[in-house]
């Protein structure tokens, strides 16, 4: 893949996420996509990613802004830096109670690209910062 093609894929990944078009979003993923969840485990497969998105949509409303995409020379890997603007809608397992709190978090992601699809996504953000924002603890 070319640098420009990979950059367009990652930009489309975030645009479809923001648009809420889950079918288009999932179509960008390899069937065996590896998803490294921030401070969690790895899930493999588009069906598990679909389940993850359903939980996210139930618990959070998020928009990704200020996306900067970086791509390696052969287009097989990419990274993105961005800002997450969110609302915590429903209590997620193991996290503080939700009551519509808002948050703004800088975040990053690393991608592996295979045959024009996202084959790996590893997301990173500061969970203690998110927790402080939703609990109001200074």
Secondary structure, DSSP 8 states (H G I E B T S, - for coil): --HHHHHHHHHHHHHHHHHT-HHHHHHTEEEEEEEE-TTS-EEESHHHHHHHHHHHHHHEEEEEEEEEEEE-TTSSEEEEEEEEEEEE-S--TTS---SSEEEEEEEEEEEEEETTEEEEEEEEE-HHHHHHHHH---
